[in-house]
Amino acid sequence: MKPLGLGYQKIDICPNFFMLYYLKNRELIECRICGLACYKLITDRGRTFIAYRKLRYFSITPGLQRLFILPKTVEHMTWNHSYDAVDGVIAHPFDGEG
């Protein structure tokens, strides 16, 4: 994904998916809700903590920026904004009653 300019951020999470160890919770070593430890201790490489589970966060902004680079894609992405509906004619599901 990085060669495409679409990197991601790894965030440690609770083994039971209750909380993220992110921002102010980054320094915690056990879950506030279930009490399970987030990290397993590996002693063969010194004192290393490895998370049981990780979340990979993909930001939507770079992906949308890449979509809007090509003029043809921009035309399709902005169609609803520039579309003029004719009363009584359904040319697209967008014209139906909501």
DOTI-660658 format. One line per 10 residues: number of its first residue (from 1); their letters; for each residue x, y, z of N, C-alpha, C. Coordinates in pm, 1 decimal. Layout:
NUM> A> X,Y,Z,X,Y,Z,X,Y,Z; ...
END
This chain:
1> MKPLGLGYQK> 81.4,-120.0,0.0,0.0,0.0,0.0,86.1,127.0,0.0; 204.7,121.4,59.8,289.0,240.4,66.2,334.8,287.9,-71.2; 369.2,197.1,-166.4,407.0,247.4,-299.4,294.8,326.7,-368.3; 170.9,299.5,-332.5,58.2,372.9,-388.8,32.6,504.2,-316.7; 107.3,530.3,-211.1,85.7,651.2,-132.2,-26.6,637.0,-32.6; -64.3,512.8,-3.2,-175.2,487.0,88.9,-123.2,410.7,210.1; -48.7,477.9,294.2,6.7,414.3,412.6,-99.5,392.4,519.1; -59.0,330.2,627.3,-151.2,306.6,737.4,-78.2,324.1,868.9; -156.2,333.5,974.8,-102.5,351.8,1108.6,-142.1,229.5,1192.0; -46.7,172.2,1263.4,-75.1,57.9,1349.7,-111.0,108.2,1489.4
11> IDICPNFFML> -221.9,57.8,1542.6,-268.1,95.4,1675.9,-291.2,-33.1,1754.0; -234.1,-42.7,1873.4,-254.6,-159.3,1958.7,-397.0,-156.7,2013.6; -459.3,-276.1,2023.0,-595.9,-285.0,2074.9,-605.4,-394.9,2179.1; -712.2,-391.2,2256.9,-739.9,-491.7,2359.5,-762.0,-627.5,2291.8; -716.0,-737.0,2353.0,-739.6,-869.5,2293.7,-887.2,-901.7,2273.0; -975.6,-840.7,2353.6,-1120.4,-862.5,2339.7,-1188.9,-750.1,2262.7; -1110.7,-662.9,2199.1,-1161.1,-553.5,2115.9,-1240.2,-448.2,2193.6; -1212.0,-429.8,2323.8,-1286.1,-332.2,2402.9,-1231.4,-190.4,2389.4; -1101.9,-172.8,2372.4,-1046.3,-37.5,2366.8,-921.3,-31.7,2280.1; -891.2,89.4,2235.9,-769.4,116.8,2160.0,-665.7,176.0,2254.1
21> YYLKNRELIE> -541.7,138.3,2236.0,-431.1,197.9,2310.5,-374.4,308.8,2223.1; -442.7,421.0,2225.5,-414.5,531.2,2133.9,-427.1,662.9,2208.9; -349.5,760.8,2170.3,-345.4,893.8,2230.8,-323.2,885.1,2381.6; -422.4,924.5,2462.2,-400.7,927.6,2607.7,-392.2,787.8,2668.9; -441.1,686.3,2600.8,-436.2,548.1,2651.7,-313.3,471.4,2603.6; -225.3,536.0,2529.7,-110.4,469.3,2469.5,-19.0,404.9,2574.2; -6.9,464.2,2691.8,85.5,415.9,2795.2,26.8,304.0,2882.4; -102.9,276.7,2869.9,-163.9,170.4,2950.5,-112.3,33.9,2906.4; -106.8,-62.4,3001.2,-61.4,-197.0,2965.7,-170.9,-301.1,2982.1; -284.9,-260.4,3039.0,-398.6,-352.0,3047.2,-527.1,-275.9,3019.7
31> CRICGLACYK> -627.1,-348.9,2975.5,-755.0,-291.2,2935.9,-829.0,-236.9,3058.1; -887.5,-118.8,3044.5,-966.5,-60.0,3153.2,-1098.0,-133.8,3174.8; -1147.8,-202.1,3073.9,-1278.5,-266.0,3082.6,-1268.8,-412.0,3126.7; -1186.7,-490.4,3058.2,-1180.1,-633.4,3089.3,-1059.6,-670.1,3175.0; -960.2,-583.0,3184.8,-844.3,-608.4,3269.5,-736.4,-696.6,3209.1; -754.0,-743.3,3086.0,-652.3,-826.8,3021.8,-532.5,-743.2,2978.4; -416.7,-804.0,2983.5,-295.4,-735.9,2938.9,-297.8,-721.7,2787.6; -252.6,-609.6,2740.1,-248.4,-583.8,2596.4,-125.1,-647.2,2533.2; -17.5,-657.3,2611.6,111.0,-698.3,2557.3,158.4,-830.3,2616.9; 226.4,-908.4,2534.0,296.4,-1025.7,2585.5,443.8,-988.9,2596.2
41> LITDRGRTFI> 507.0,-1035.2,2699.9,646.6,-1001.6,2727.0,737.1,-1105.4,2662.8; 826.5,-1061.5,2578.0,925.0,-1148.6,2514.0,1058.6,-1117.8,2580.5; 1118.7,-1218.2,2646.2,1242.5,-1194.7,2720.4,1367.7,-1238.6,2646.1; 1352.8,-1312.3,2534.7,1472.8,-1357.1,2463.5,1542.7,-1242.3,2390.0; 1472.2,-1134.3,2361.1,1531.6,-1017.3,2296.0,1545.7,-901.7,2395.2; 1573.9,-931.7,2516.5,1574.3,-827.9,2618.7,1436.0,-821.4,2680.0; 1385.7,-703.5,2701.4,1252.5,-686.0,2759.4,1164.7,-616.8,2655.5; 1104.6,-694.1,2570.1,1024.4,-641.9,2460.4,876.9,-674.2,2481.9; 791.7,-574.4,2461.9,647.6,-593.5,2471.6,589.3,-597.4,2330.3; 510.6,-700.7,2302.5,447.0,-715.7,2172.0,296.8,-724.7,2193.9
51> AYRKLRYFSI> 222.6,-645.5,2119.5,77.4,-641.2,2133.7,14.5,-771.6,2084.4; -89.5,-817.2,2156.1,-163.4,-936.3,2113.0,-240.0,-908.2,1982.9; -297.8,-789.2,1972.6,-373.6,-752.7,1852.7,-337.6,-610.8,1810.8; -344.6,-587.2,1678.7,-318.0,-454.3,1624.0,-428.1,-417.8,1525.5; -459.1,-291.2,1523.0,-553.4,-236.2,1427.5,-472.7,-159.5,1324.0; -505.5,-174.6,1197.9,-440.4,-97.4,1093.2,-539.6,6.7,1043.2; -506.3,132.9,1069.0,-594.5,244.4,1034.9,-550.4,304.3,902.5; -638.9,299.9,804.5,-614.7,360.2,674.2,-692.7,491.2,667.7; -622.4,601.9,654.5,-688.3,731.7,644.3,-759.5,741.0,509.8; -877.7,797.7,508.6,-955.9,808.3,385.1,-907.8,924.0,296.6
61> TPGLQRLFIL> -841.7,1022.6,354.4,-802.5,1142.7,280.7,-710.3,1114.3,162.1; -599.7,1040.1,177.5,-513.4,1015.4,59.9,-585.4,939.5,-51.5; -673.5,847.9,-16.1,-747.5,773.6,-117.1,-840.9,863.8,-197.4; -909.8,954.6,-127.8,-997.5,1048.6,-198.0,-917.6,1146.6,-283.0; -802.6,1189.0,-233.0,-717.9,1278.2,-312.2,-674.1,1210.0,-441.1; -641.9,1081.7,-433.7,-601.6,1008.2,-554.2,-718.7,993.4,-651.2; -841.5,977.5,-599.9,-958.3,967.0,-687.5,-980.8,1095.9,-766.2; -956.8,1209.4,-702.3,-984.3,1337.4,-766.6,-870.3,1387.7,-854.7; -764.6,1309.4,-873.8,-654.8,1349.8,-961.8,-698.3,1344.6,-1108.6; -771.8,1240.7,-1147.0,-811.4,1221.7,-1286.8,-941.5,1296.9,-1318.3
71> PKTVEHMTWN> -944.6,1374.8,-1425.5,-1065.3,1452.3,-1460.1,-1188.8,1364.9,-1481.9; -1171.8,1246.6,-1540.9,-1287.8,1160.1,-1565.6,-1348.3,1111.2,-1433.6; -1263.8,1081.3,-1336.8,-1311.1,1038.2,-1205.6,-1383.2,1151.9,-1135.1; -1332.0,1273.4,-1148.4,-1395.8,1389.9,-1087.0,-1536.4,1407.4,-1143.1; -1551.1,1386.0,-1272.6,-1682.2,1397.5,-1336.2,-1782.2,1300.1,-1273.5; -1739.6,1176.8,-1248.1,-1828.3,1077.0,-1187.6,-1853.9,1106.4,-1039.4; -1754.2,1157.2,-969.2,-1768.0,1182.5,-825.9,-1856.4,1303.8,-796.7; -1865.2,1397.6,-890.3,-1944.1,1519.3,-867.3,-2075.0,1518.7,-946.0; -2114.5,1406.1,-1000.1,-2233.8,1397.8,-1084.1,-2359.4,1441.1,-1009.3; -2379.8,1395.2,-887.8,-2501.6,1428.9,-814.1,-2513.7,1578.7,-789.0
81> HSYDAVDGVI> -2402.2,1646.0,-775.8,-2404.9,1789.9,-750.5,-2450.1,1866.6,-875.1; -2410.5,1823.5,-993.2,-2440.6,1896.8,-1116.5,-2561.6,1840.2,-1191.9; -2623.1,1733.9,-1143.1,-2734.6,1667.9,-1213.5,-2862.9,1747.7,-1195.9; -2933.5,1774.6,-1306.7,-3062.5,1842.9,-1303.3,-3171.7,1740.6,-1334.0; -3254.7,1712.1,-1235.1,-3362.5,1614.9,-1251.7,-3481.5,1680.4,-1323.5; -3550.7,1600.7,-1404.4,-3671.3,1644.9,-1473.3,-3789.1,1588.4,-1395.4; -3885.6,1674.3,-1360.5,-4001.5,1628.7,-1282.4,-4079.4,1520.9,-1357.1; -4113.4,1412.7,-1286.6,-4192.7,1304.6,-1342.4,-4113.4,1200.9,-1420.1; -3985.0,1218.9,-1436.9,-3901.3,1125.1,-1511.3,-3795.5,1068.8,-1417.0; -3792.8,934.8,-1410.1,-3690.6,870.5,-1328.6,-3583.1,817.5,-1422.2
91> AHPFDGEG> -3470.1,887.7,-1425.6,-3358.1,847.6,-1509.5,-3250.0,780.1,-1427.3; -3263.5,788.9,-1297.4,-3162.6,736.8,-1205.7,-3230.3,712.9,-1069.5; -3185.7,613.8,-992.3,-3246.5,592.8,-859.2,-3242.0,718.9,-771.9; -3150.5,808.0,-801.9,-3140.7,935.1,-729.6,-3270.5,1016.5,-744.6; -3345.6,993.6,-854.0,-3468.4,1067.7,-880.8,-3587.8,1014.3,-802.8; -3580.1,896.5,-748.8,-3692.6,835.1,-677.7,-3723.9,905.9,-547.9; -3837.4,871.0,-491.7,-3878.2,928.5,-363.5,-3800.6,860.9,-251.9; -3753.2,938.6,-156.6,-3671.3,884.5,-49.9,-3737.4,861.1,75.3
END
